[in-house]
Amino acid sequence: MADDPQTEPVSGGAAAPAEPQRARRTAVLIVHGIGNQRPLDTLRGVVDAVWTTDRRVGGPKPDHWLHFDRAVGDIDLPVVTTSTVAGQRHQIEFHELYWAHVMAETRLVAVLLWLFEFVRKGPRPLRPDVARVWHVAVPFLVVAITAAVLLLLQAGLAFLGLAEIGAPWDLVLPWVLTAVLVRMAMGRRGLWVLATLAVFVLLAAMWFRGAGSFHEAILWRLSHAPGLFTAGGVMLILAGMAAFFLTSVVGDAARYYRNSPANISVRREIRAIGARTLAALHNGHFDRVVVVAHSLGSVIAYDILRAYWSEVCSSFRNVAGVTGLSAQDRFPLRNGVPVPDPVTFDDDQRTAWRNRGRALLSNLEAARATPERPFWLVTDFVTLGSPLTHARYLNAAGGGEAEMARNFEARLDDREAPTCPPRYDGEDGRLTFTADGYDPATMQRLHHAALFGLTRWTNLHFPASAFNGDMVGGELGTVLGTGIRDVEVPRPGRWALSWHTAYWNRADAEAPPPHIVALREAVNLLDEPEA
């Protein structure tokens, strides 16, 4: 069989070995959340939950190792490669999109400016558990401003050589200046809280005045040792919160969400890192990409996916006639007419939508006329404890609930923020559009917000609670589309201050808890159709 290319003689008399069939390769991209995150911490937890302890996927002896990925070019972020999936020629690679270093050195003032914006927006659009935190945080911010003003004025008196200032200026001066600053920073809601604080100070003075004068019993005034001591204590508490929580945890969200010039450059740098990482995973070595994102990382991943898709979708060119496109483009239908937005999917419709999208993605790949052009391999987007549940509040502009709702809905209608399912637009479909002058029957293009008509989106969240749950995460279907599969998973214990970082913890091979089972099903390493 000399004409058999697998046995053709080669130099030296040796037979050329048969070319082995390339194993399927799946890339799982992990995007970590806020806080002082260290490289690979989140990745190791997810690997343990969905690979090492999952005998169904990894087999009786799952193995993995770390190696340096030259395509990414970062020795601080090695890649985790697994042994073959049980019974298959299929390997998994776990990558981490690390962005915490870009957010380093956040200043307290950046966090406070962001929090002041929340005060001006008010608590009404917030979920009840988060609104309770708002009602605790706002009085503290007002007290902190009042304390800072009192201490700075007292320091100014000392600098000028004035031992003290007489009544009524020792009382009027700090309160008036505080009122001006609170009004500028926090608006009328801050003034109402300051007025309430003033009432309490006056009532306390009446209660504790004793034999002294009413003026002497007022705590919050200049040259009054107990008041200055109290103000100093408030500032120490704020400094401690800044060191251990505000700048290191809340600061990440403040810099990513707040639209200041300095923060725009940070966001762009993070998205550029993400785009390069996705491009590296679309380099021909992988058959499928799964993105798993936690906390603020889910917002970052959402932005990166929509940005990268807007580049890749143009590579599809004309997709008219691709099997399954027409059904997905107009689904769901009622009496032959597409359902207007917002769509309300029941469970069966959601499952059908997700399976249709996965099948359509495979059909689009097979129909490509130019294989060398970039393609979209992201089959699944998994969010854990995602603050996108608060998108109507965090992402919308406006000074009240109604104004923010109108602004957010307009952004969805304009397809600025992709939804699942994508928004239907008149003569065009949910996924496609036809340029002017062309026949829709023979020319269709995928639009820039169609990605979640192809990519399945699953969102895991613990029950919402301010002090024993996950107040950061929550349902996304009511915010960004009922095609998202929301899964509320039971807390893995009775009580904790927050379960926000527990989505991959307590994995067990023999008796995995429900949140680990849900995570494995969402990541779906075997790429099985949903039932």
N, C-alpha and C positions, 0 to 999 in steps of 0.2 A: 504494500500500500504506500508506494513512494509518493503518490499524489496527496496523501493525507497530511495536511499541514501540521498536525500534532505529532507526527512521527517522522517528518522529513529529516534526513541526516544533516548534521551541522559539522563545523570544523572540529577535528579531534575525534570524530567517530561517535560522539555522544548524541543521543536523541533529544530534541528540544522538548522540554516538559510541557504538558498541556496547560494552557492558560486557565488558571482557576477562575471560577465564577466570582465576581466581586460581591462581597457580602453587603447586605443592606446596612446603611448607616443613618442613625437618627441623632441629631444634635439637640440637646436640651440647654437652652440659654436661661440662666438664673439671674434675675435682677433683684438685688438686695434692697432693703428698706432704709428708713432714717436711723440716725444715731451714730455712735462711734463704731461703725462697722469695720471689721478687719477682713482682709481678703480671704475668701473661701469659707468663712464661717457659715453663711447661709447655704452655700453650695454643698458642704459636707452634710448638713442636716437633711437637705432634700435627697441627696444620693442615698443616705441611710434609709430614708422613709420609702422611696419608690424603687430602689434597686437592691440594696444589701439585705434588707429584711423581707423582701417580697419573693418568696420561693416560686411563685407562679411565673415570674418574669426571669429572675436570675438563676433559677434551678436550685438544686440542693447545695451547691457550692459556688455561690456568686463571687466573682472576683473583680477587682478594679485596680488601676494603678494611675499614678500621676505622671505626666510628661510635659515637656515644654513645647508649646505650639508656636512654631516660627511664623505662621501666618498672622497671629495676633501680636507677637513680638514683645511679650511682657513676662519675664521670669517670675514676677510676683503672683501671676495668675496662671499656674499650670492647669492643664486640662485633665479631667478624669475620664479615662477610657475603660470600658467594661469588657469582661469576657463576653462571649456570644450569648445572646438571649436563648433561654432553654429551648432546645429542639429546633433552632432556626440558625441560618447564616445571617445573623443580625447583631450589630454592635451599637452601643450607645456611647455618645460622648457628651459630657457635662461641661459647659462653659459658664463662666460668671462675667456679667457686665458690671464692673466695679466703677463706681462714680463718687464714692465718699470723699476721696482726696481733693476733688474739685470744689467741694463745699467747705473745706477746712478754713479755720480762722474766721468764722462768722462772728460778727460783732453784735453786742446786745441791742444796740440802737436799731439794727435791721429787724430784729425780732419784735421789738416794741412797736415800730412803725407798722408792721404787719398786723399785730394784735389791735392796734388803735383802729385800723380799718374795719376789723370785726365789730368793734364797739359801735362804730358809725352805722354798720349794716343792721345791727340789732339781732335778737335771738330768734325771731319768729320763724324764719325758714329752716332752722336747725331741728334735728331730731330731738325729742324730749331729753334723752340722756346727755346729749351734748349741750343742749340749752342750759341744763343745770350747771355744767362746768362754766358756761358763759356768765351765769349769774354769780358765781363765786369769783371768777377771774377779774371781772370788771371792777368791783369794789376794791380788790387788792391793787389794781393798777392805779385807781384814783388815790388810794392811801399812799402808794409809793410816790406819786407825783407830789402830793401834799408834804410828805416827809422830806423829799429832795429839796423842795422850795424852802422849807423851814430851816434845814441845815445850811443851805447855800446863803440864805439871808443872814443867818447868825454868823457864818464865816465872813461875810462881807462887813458886818458890824465890827467884828474883831479886827479885820484888816484896816478899817478906818479909825480904829482906836476908840470906838464907842462901846462902853461896857454894856449898856442896855438902852432901850428906847422906850419912852413912856407910853402910857395908855392914851388914846385907844389905838395908836399906830402899831404897837406890838401885836395886836390882834388883827387889825384891819389889813395891814400890809401883806402878810403871808396869805391870808384868805383871798384877797382880791387878785393877787398875782397867780395863785393856784387856779382860781376860776378862769382867768384869761388863758392859761396854758391848757387846762382841761377842755375848754371850749374849742381851742385850736386843734388839739390832738384827737379828741374823742367826741366832739359834737355835742348836741343837746342831750344825748343819753348819758354822756359823762357828767354833764352839769346836774342832771337829776340825781345821779348817785352822789355827787359832791354835796348837793343840798341835803340829801338824807344823812350823810356823814356829819354835816354841820349841826343838824337837829340832834343827833345823838350826843355830840360834844356838849351842846348847850344843856340837854337833859342831864347828862352826867355831872355838869358843873352845878346844876341846881340840887342834885342829889348829894354831892360831896362837899358843898360849900361850908357846912358847919358854921363856925363862928366868924369865919373870914368873909371877905367881900366876894361878890359874885365874879368879878373880874379875875381875882386871884385863883378861883377854883377852875377856871377854864384851862384845860390841859394844853391845847394846841395853840401856843403863842410864843413869841420871841422871848429870849432871856428867861425861860422857864425850864429849870433843870429836868423835871420829870417828862415834860413834853419833848425836850431835845433827846433825852435818853430813849424814849419810845421811838422817835423818828430814826435814831441810829439803829435800833433793833430792826425796824422795818427794812432799812437799807441793807443790813447784814443778811436778812432773809432773802431779799432780792438778789444780792450778790451770790449767795449759795445756790439759789435756783438757776441763776445764769451760768454758774460754773458746771453744775451737774445735770442740768436739764434743758434750759431755754436755748442756749447757744449750740449745744451739742446735739440736741434732738429736734426741738421745735425749729431751730435755726435752719435746718435743711429744707423744711417745708416753707419757711418764710422766704428764703432766697429763691426757691423754685417757683413759688406761686406769685410773689409780688412783682409787679411790672415796673421795676425801677431800672434805669440804664445799666447799673452795675450788675444787676441780676440777669439781665438779658444775655450778657456775654457768658455767664456761667451756664445758663440753660443751653445756649448754642454749643458750648464745648462738650457738655454731657451728651447732647443729641448727636454731635459729630462722632463721639466715641461709639455710641450705639449704632450709628449708620455704618461705620467701618466694621464693627463686629458682625452685623447682619450680612454685609457684603462678603466678609470672609467665610461665613457659613453657607453662602450661596455660590461657592467657588467650584462646584461640581463634585465634591467629595461626599456630599450628603444627599439623601433622598427625602428627608423630612426634617423640619425644624419645629420644636415646641418651645414656647416662651413661658416661663414661670416667673411671676413678679409678685413681690411682697410690699405692702404698705405704699410709701411714696414711690417705690420702684415700679408699682403698677401704673402710676401716672406717667412716669418717665418712659416705661415700655410702651404705653399707649401712644405717646407722642412720637416715639421712634418708629413704631410700626406704621403709623399713618404717614410719617414723612418718607420712610423708605418705600412704602407702597406707592406713593404719588410719583416716585421715580420709575418703579418697576412696571406699573400698570401700562405705561406707554409701550412697553416691549411686546404687548399682546397684539397690537395692531388691530386687524379686523377679526372679531370673534364670532361673527354671524354664522349660524349653522352648527356651532359646537353642541354636541349632545348634552342635554340637560340644562342649557343656558336659558332657554325661553321659559321653562317652568320655574326656575329659581328667580328669574328676572321679574316675574309678575306674581309670585307666590306671596301671601295666600290670596285666593280668589273667592268672591261671593257672587253667585249668579254671573260668573264669567268676567267680573270686573275686579281689578285689584283693590284690596282693602286700603282705605286711606290711613295715613299716619295720625297718631301713633297706633301701631298694630298691637293687638292683644292676642298673643299666642297661648293656646292651651298646651298641655304637656305633649300631646301627640303631634301637634303642629310644630312645636319647637324641635322635637326629635327629628321630624321629617325635614325641617329646614336645615338642621345641622348635618344630617346625612347627605342631603342633596348638595350642600356646599362642598363637603369633602369629596364626593364623587365628581362634582364639576371641576374641582381643582385638578384632579387626575386627568380628566378629559381635556382640559385646557393645555396641560403639559404635553399630552400626546399630539395635540393639534398644532403645536408650535411649528411655524415654517422656518424660524431662525434659531436653532438650538443654542447658538453661541451667545445670544442676548440674555440679559438677566431674567431670572424667573422667580416666582413667589413660592417658597417652600413651607411657609409657616401654616401648618395645619391646625394648631391649637394655641390658644392664648389662655393661660390660667392665672387668675388674680387671687391673692390671699390677703384678706384684711384691707381691702382697697378703699382709700379716701375718695375715689371717684363716686362713691355713694353720696358724697356731699358736694357734687359738682355744681348743683344749682346755686350753692352758696359760695363755694371757693372760686369757681371759674366765671361766674357771672358778674357783670357790672351793675351798679345801681345802689340806691340808698334805702330800699325797702323791699319787702317780699314780692309785691306785684311787679315792680320794675325789674328785679333780678330774674323773675320767672319769664318775663317777656324777652329780656336780653338773651337768656339761655336758650329759649325755644327758637329764637331767630337764628342763633348760631347753628342749631341742629337743622333747621330748614335750609340754611345756606350750605349745608354739608361741610361746614368748617370743622365740626366735631363728628367723626364717623359714628354711626349707630349700628345696632344689630337687632333687626335687619336694617340695611341701608334705607334711607328715605326714598319714597316713590316720588317721581317728578314728572307729572303730566304725561306727555307723549314718550318720554324716555322711561326706562325701567329702573328697578332698584339697583341694578349693577351696571347698566350700560347707558350710553347716549349715542345719538346719531347726529353727526355734524350737518349743518345746513347744506342743502343741495344734494344730499344722498338719500337713497332708499333704505329705510330701516330693515327691509327684508334681506338686503344684501350687504349692509355696512353697519356694524355696531362696534363701539369701543367701550372698554371698561373704564368707569370714571374714577376719580381720585378718592372717593369715600366708599368704595365697594368692597373693601377688604374683608369685612365681617359677613359678607355673603359667601365667602370661601373659607374663612378661618373660623373654627369653632371657639366660642368664648365661654369659659366656665369660671364662676366666681364663688369662692369658699369664704364663709364668714361665721364667726362665733356669734351667739346671741348678743345683742347690743346692750351695754350697760356701762355706766360711767365708772364704776368701781369694782365690777366683777364680770367682765366680759370684754368685748372689743368695741370701744366707742369709735375707733377709727374706721373700721370696716362696716359693711352692711350690704343690703341688696342693691344691685345695679340695674335690674330689669326695668324698674319703674323710672329710671333716670336715663339710661342709654339704650333701651330697647329690650323687649321681652324675648328676643332670640337668645339672649344671654341666659345660660342655665345657672341660676342662683341655688347654692346648696348651703343651708344653715346647718352647721355641724355642732354636735354637743360639746360643751366645754370638757376638757380632759381631766378635770378635777372639780372639787367643791367650790373652792374660793381662791382667788388670786387678785392682786391689785389690777392686773390686766393680763388677758390671755393673748395679747396682740402678736406675740412672737412664738406662739406655741403650735403653729399650723403643721410643723414637721417634727415636733417633739414627741417622745414616748412611743416611737415606732417599735413594733414587736412582730417577730416572724410567726409566732404561734397564735396569738390572739390580738391582732392589731385593733386599736380603738377606732371608733367611727370616723374621726377626722383624718386618720391616716388612710383608711379605706377610701374615703372620698378623694383624698389627694391622689392616690394611685389611679383611681378611675378617671380623674380629670386629666392627669398627665398622659395616661393611656399609651404606655410605651409600645404595646402591641398593635396600636392603631386599629382597633376594632370598631365596627359600626356600633352606634348606640341603639339600645333597645327601649 
